Amino acid sequence: MGLWDKLKGEFIDIVEWLDPSNDIMVHRFERYNNEIKNGAKLTVRESQVAVFINEGQIADVFQPGMYQLTTQNLPILATLKGWKYGFNSPFKAEVYFVNTKQFTDQKWGTPNPVMLRDPEFGPIRIRANGNYALKVKDAPTFIRTVVGTDGNFTTEGIANQLRNIIVTRFTDAIGESKIPVLDMASNYDELSLFIDKKIKPEFEEYGVELMKFLVASITLPPNVEEALDKRSSMGIIGDLGKYTQFQTAEAIHAAATNPAGGGATEGMGMGMGFAMAGQMMNTMQQAQQQSQQKPPQQAGPVPPPIPGAVKFYLAVGGQSQGPYDFTALKQMVMQNQFTKESLVWKEGMANWLQAGQVAELNPVFASVPPPVPPVPPSE
């Protein structure tokens, strides 16, 4: 370093840092021999914390504001250096500016598939990814446990360690949740909150606060996704027999309208047409057999008789006929189609009975005139 730079460093009495990027978490203020003048101005902007270090030991910490560096506002550093009555000459100390803003859109993902036992698919592998946001919560702890003597520490320096913590806790949380794979998409918010609570305490051990944790996607291996697509297609198709008939009919129509023909091509097309027609006939026959095997539908209930009009059913040839009212029964008696030995039944009777045993039918037989006596022979 030249003489001018040395003199310039001694005369400059402003200690500050302007962040030129979006990923620097800690920046060490560079001064020649780390010399800072008595009475120098320290400017700590919003989203910054200034940490003074003396011979490897963390001393004073300054929050946002403007300060004049004296013995009064550097009590710890004054004690470490043994200043009893103040100081007038430049003193040596390292100044680290810690960026306390939120670092957003930090990526995480599972480098290898995570093995799970799904209640529907059994053992299965998944991959997951997302993003998170963090900020420095405890500057001295962060410098002590992570930064060390790095003069320009970026998010990349801690990203791998934090990512390993996230993946480990994510795997554990997914196993504990017992959420089926097909239901995970509807539980991203719940998973994010659950994992956030498990990760926060470990981030704080590094002096870092986890501000937001999000699960962006959970995916299956390509072969499993292909099998799920086929399964979904079958569910959309529905009745496989009807779908086969439709496909066969479409193929026959396409073969009939095919302009290419003649010779071997025409014979091949005719053979394919017969084969498809046979397949469609088999499908239709199977559907017809299934419909014939269905039990016949039972007839609906017989409507009740009109109030005041008593009607009876007759058993004729092992089958039920009727119902008949008294007028119809009288005519049947006169035609010798209904006798006292005929079996009858009406609503309210437990069993079929002979007509002569039913008191209600006595008027029917009484109203019928006896047979006409034979004519005597003439003398």
C-alpha positions in Angstrom: 0.0 0.0 0.0 1.4 3.4 -1.0 2.2 6.3 1.3 -0.8 8.3 0.0 -3.2 5.4 0.7 -1.8 5.1 4.2 -2.2 8.8 4.9 -5.7 8.8 3.3 -6.7 5.9 5.6 -5.5 7.9 8.6 -7.4 11.1 7.7 -10.7 9.4 6.7 -12.9 9.3 9.7 -16.1 7.8 8.3 -16.9 4.1 8.8 -19.8 2.9 6.7 -20.8 0.3 4.1 -23.1 0.4 1.1 -24.4 -3.0 -0.1 -23.5 -3.3 -3.8 -25.3 -6.6 -4.3 -28.2 -8.7 -3.1 -26.4 -11.7 -1.6 -23.7 -10.3 0.8 -24.6 -11.2 4.3 -21.4 -10.0 6.1 -18.8 -7.4 4.9 -15.6 -6.5 6.7 -14.7 -2.8 6.7 -11.2 -2.5 5.2 -8.8 0.0 6.8 -5.0 0.1 6.7 -3.8 -1.9 9.7 -7.5 -1.8 10.9 -6.7 1.7 12.4 -9.8 3.8 13.3 -9.3 7.4 14.5 -10.7 8.6 17.8 -13.9 10.5 17.1 -14.6 8.8 13.8 -18.1 8.8 12.5 -19.8 5.4 12.3 -22.9 5.1 10.1 -25.1 2.0 10.4 -28.0 2.0 8.0 -31.3 0.3 8.3 -31.1 -3.5 7.8 -27.5 -3.4 9.1 -25.6 -4.2 12.3 -22.0 -3.2 12.9 -19.9 -5.5 15.1 -16.5 -4.5 16.4 -13.9 -7.3 17.0 -10.7 -6.9 18.9 -8.0 -9.5 18.5 -10.5 -12.2 17.6 -13.0 -11.3 20.4 -16.4 -9.8 19.7 -16.7 -6.5 21.4 -19.4 -3.8 20.8 -22.4 -4.2 18.6 -24.1 -1.1 17.0 -27.7 -1.0 15.8 -28.9 1.4 12.9 -27.9 5.0 13.6 -24.9 7.4 13.5 -22.3 7.3 16.2 -19.1 9.2 17.1 -16.6 6.6 18.2 -15.4 7.4 21.7 -14.6 5.6 24.9 -18.2 6.2 26.1 -19.9 4.3 23.2 -17.2 1.6 23.0 -17.3 0.3 26.6 -16.4 -3.3 25.8 -13.6 -2.4 23.5 -12.3 0.1 26.0 -12.2 -2.6 28.6 -10.5 -5.1 26.4 -7.8 -2.6 25.4 -7.4 -1.2 28.9 -8.3 2.4 28.2 -8.9 4.0 31.6 -8.8 7.6 30.7 -9.9 7.6 27.0 -7.7 7.6 23.9 -6.5 10.2 21.5 -4.6 8.2 19.0 -6.0 5.8 16.4 -7.0 2.4 17.7 -7.1 -1.0 16.0 -10.3 -2.9 15.6 -12.1 -5.0 12.9 -15.5 -3.8 11.9 -18.0 -6.2 10.4 -21.2 -5.0 8.8 -23.9 -7.7 9.1 -26.8 -7.4 6.6 -30.0 -8.0 8.5 -32.5 -7.8 5.6 -34.5 -10.7 4.4 -32.8 -12.9 1.8 -35.7 -14.2 -0.3 -36.1 -16.9 -3.0 -33.4 -19.2 -1.6 -33.8 -22.6 -3.3 -34.0 -26.0 -1.8 -34.6 -29.5 -3.3 -34.1 -33.2 -2.6 -30.9 -34.2 -4.4 -32.0 -37.9 -4.3 -35.5 -39.4 -4.2 -37.1 -39.8 -0.8 -38.5 -43.3 0.0 -42.0 -43.4 1.5 -44.6 -46.0 2.3 -47.8 -44.8 0.7 -51.1 -46.3 2.0 -52.4 -46.7 -1.6 -49.3 -47.4 -3.7 -47.0 -49.0 -1.1 -43.3 -48.2 -1.2 -42.7 -45.2 -3.4 -40.1 -42.5 -4.2 -40.8 -38.8 -4.4 -38.8 -35.6 -5.1 -39.6 -32.2 -3.7 -38.4 -28.6 -4.1 -39.3 -25.1 -3.0 -37.9 -21.9 -1.6 -37.4 -20.1 1.7 -36.4 -16.7 3.1 -34.0 -16.0 6.0 -32.4 -13.2 7.8 -29.6 -12.8 10.4 -31.2 -12.6 13.8 -28.2 -12.7 16.1 -25.2 -11.0 14.4 -22.5 -12.0 17.0 -23.7 -15.7 16.9 -23.7 -15.7 13.1 -20.2 -14.3 12.9 -18.9 -16.7 15.6 -20.5 -19.9 14.3 -20.6 -19.3 10.5 -18.6 -16.4 9.1 -15.4 -16.6 11.0 -12.8 -14.4 9.4 -14.4 -14.3 6.0 -14.3 -10.6 4.8 -17.1 -10.9 2.3 -19.5 -13.6 3.3 -22.5 -14.4 0.9 -25.6 -16.5 1.1 -23.7 -19.2 -0.9 -21.5 -19.8 2.0 -24.3 -21.1 4.2 -26.8 -22.3 1.6 -25.5 -25.9 1.5 -25.6 -26.3 5.2 -29.2 -24.9 5.5 -30.3 -27.0 2.5 -29.1 -30.2 4.2 -31.0 -29.3 7.3 -34.2 -28.6 5.2 -34.0 -31.9 3.3 -33.4 -33.9 6.5 -36.3 -32.3 8.3 -38.6 -32.4 5.2 -38.0 -36.2 4.9 -38.8 -36.7 8.5 -41.9 -34.5 8.4 -43.3 -36.2 5.3 -43.0 -39.6 6.9 -44.7 -38.4 10.1 -47.6 -36.7 8.2 -48.9 -40.0 6.7 -50.5 -38.0 3.9 -51.1 -40.1 0.8 -49.2 -39.0 -2.3 -52.3 -38.1 -4.3 -53.4 -35.8 -1.4 -50.1 -33.9 -1.0 -50.9 -31.3 -3.6 -53.9 -30.1 -1.5 -51.8 -30.0 1.7 -48.8 -27.9 0.6 -49.7 -25.1 3.1 -50.0 -27.5 6.0 -46.8 -29.2 5.1 -44.9 -25.9 4.8 -46.1 -24.8 8.3 -45.3 -28.2 9.8 -41.8 -28.3 8.4 -41.2 -24.6 9.2 -41.7 -25.3 12.9 -39.3 -28.2 12.8 -36.5 -26.2 11.0 -36.7 -22.8 12.9 -34.9 -24.0 16.1 -31.9 -25.4 14.1 -31.6 -22.2 12.0 -31.5 -20.1 15.2 -28.4 -22.1 16.4 -26.5 -20.3 13.6 -28.0 -16.9 14.5 -30.3 -17.1 11.5 -34.1 -16.8 11.5 -36.2 -18.7 9.0 -38.8 -16.2 7.8 -40.7 -18.3 5.2 -40.6 -21.9 4.0 -42.6 -23.0 1.0 -43.1 -26.4 -0.7 -43.3 -25.7 -4.5 -43.8 -29.2 -5.9 -43.7 -32.9 -5.0 -43.2 -35.2 -8.0 -43.1 -38.9 -8.6 -40.7 -40.9 -10.8 -41.5 -40.8 -14.5 -42.6 -44.4 -14.7 -45.0 -44.0 -11.8 -46.4 -40.8 -13.4 -47.0 -42.8 -16.6 -48.8 -45.5 -14.8 -51.0 -42.9 -13.0 -51.8 -41.3 -16.4 -53.0 -44.7 -17.8 -55.0 -45.3 -14.7 -56.7 -41.9 -15.0 -57.4 -42.6 -18.7 -59.2 -45.8 -17.8 -61.3 -44.0 -15.3 -62.3 -41.4 -17.9 -63.1 -44.1 -20.5 -65.6 -45.9 -18.1 -67.3 -48.8 -19.8 -64.5 -50.7 -21.6 -67.0 -52.7 -23.7 -68.7 -49.7 -25.1 -65.4 -48.0 -25.7 -64.2 -51.1 -27.7 -67.4 -51.0 -29.8 -66.9 -47.3 -30.5 -63.2 -47.9 -31.5 -64.1 -50.8 -33.7 -66.9 -48.9 -35.5 -64.5 -46.0 -36.1 -61.8 -48.4 -37.4 -64.4 -50.0 -39.8 -65.5 -46.6 -41.0 -61.8 -45.5 -41.6 -61.1 -48.7 -43.5 -64.2 -48.2 -45.7 -63.2 -44.7 -46.6 -59.6 -45.5 -47.2 -58.8 -44.5 -50.8 -56.0 -47.1 -51.2 -57.3 -50.4 -52.4 -56.9 -53.3 -54.8 -54.8 -56.4 -54.7 -53.2 -57.5 -51.5 -54.1 -54.2 -49.7 -57.8 -54.7 -50.4 -57.7 -58.3 -49.2 -55.8 -57.2 -46.1 -58.3 -54.5 -45.4 -61.2 -56.9 -45.9 -59.7 -59.3 -43.5 -59.2 -56.6 -40.9 -62.8 -55.5 -41.4 -64.0 -59.1 -40.8 -61.9 -59.4 -37.7 -63.1 -56.1 -36.3 -66.7 -57.0 -37.1 -66.3 -60.3 -35.3 -64.8 -58.6 -32.3 -67.7 -56.1 -32.2 -70.2 -59.0 -32.5 -68.5 -60.8 -29.6 -68.7 -57.7 -27.5 -72.4 -57.1 -28.3 -73.2 -60.8 -27.5 -71.5 -60.5 -24.2 -73.4 -57.4 -23.4 -76.7 -59.1 -24.4 -75.9 -62.1 -22.2 -75.2 -59.9 -19.3 -78.5 -58.2 -19.8 -80.3 -61.5 -20.0 -78.7 -62.7 -16.8 -80.2 -59.8 -14.9 -83.2 -60.8 -12.8 -86.6 -59.8 -14.3 -88.1 -56.7 -12.9 -91.0 -57.4 -10.6 -94.4 -55.9 -11.5 -95.5 -52.9 -9.5 -98.0 -53.3 -6.6 -101.6 -53.9 -7.5 -103.7 -50.8 -6.8 -106.3 -51.2 -4.0 -110.0 -51.8 -5.0 -112.4 -49.0 -5.1 -114.0 -48.5 -1.6 -117.3 -50.2 -1.3 -116.7 -52.6 -4.2 -115.5 -56.0 -2.9 -113.5 -58.0 -5.5 -112.1 -61.5 -5.5 -109.3 -63.2 -7.4 -109.9 -66.7 -8.9 -107.4 -69.5 -9.2 -107.8 -71.0 -12.7 -105.3 -73.5 -14.0 -102.7 -72.6 -11.3 -102.8 -68.9 -12.2 -104.5 -65.9 -10.6 -107.2 -64.2 -12.5 -109.3 -61.1 -11.7 -110.2 -59.4 -9.6 -114.0 -59.8 -10.2 -116.9 -58.0 -8.6 -120.2 -59.7 -7.5 -121.9 -59.0 -10.9 -119.1 -60.7 -12.8 -119.1 -63.6 -10.4 -122.8 -64.1 -10.8 -122.5 -64.3 -14.6 -119.6 -66.8 -14.2 -121.8 -68.9 -11.9 -124.6 -69.0 -14.5 -122.0 -70.0 -17.2 -120.7 -72.7 -14.8 -117.3 -71.1 -14.8 -117.4 -70.4 -11.0 -118.6 -72.9 -8.4 -118.4 -73.3 -4.6 -115.3 -75.5 -5.0 -113.4 -72.7 -6.9 -110.5 -71.2 -4.9 -110.8 -67.5 -4.2 -108.8 -64.7 -2.5 -109.3 -61.1 -1.7 -107.2 -58.5 0.1 -107.2 -59.2 3.8 -107.4 -63.0 3.5 -104.5 -65.0 4.8 -104.9 -67.9 2.3 -106.9 -69.1 -0.7 -110.3 -70.7 0.3 -113.1 -72.4 -1.6 -115.8 -70.1 -2.6 -118.4 -72.0 -0.5 -116.4 -71.3 2.6 -116.6 -67.6 2.2 -119.8 -66.1 3.7 -119.6 -63.0 1.6 -120.1 -65.1 -1.6 -123.3 -66.8 -0.4 -125.5 -64.2 -2.1 -123.7 -64.9 -5.4 -124.7 -68.5 -5.4 -128.2 -67.9 -3.9 -129.2 -65.5 -6.6 -128.7 -68.0 -9.3 -132.0 -69.9 -10.2 -131.9 -73.7 -9.9 -131.7 -75.7 -13.1 -134.9 -76.1 -15.2 -136.6 -79.4 -14.6 -136.9 -81.7 -17.6 -140.2 -81.6 -19.6 -142.4 -84.7 -18.9 -143.1 -86.9 -21.8 -146.5 -86.4 -23.6 -149.2 -89.0 -23.2 
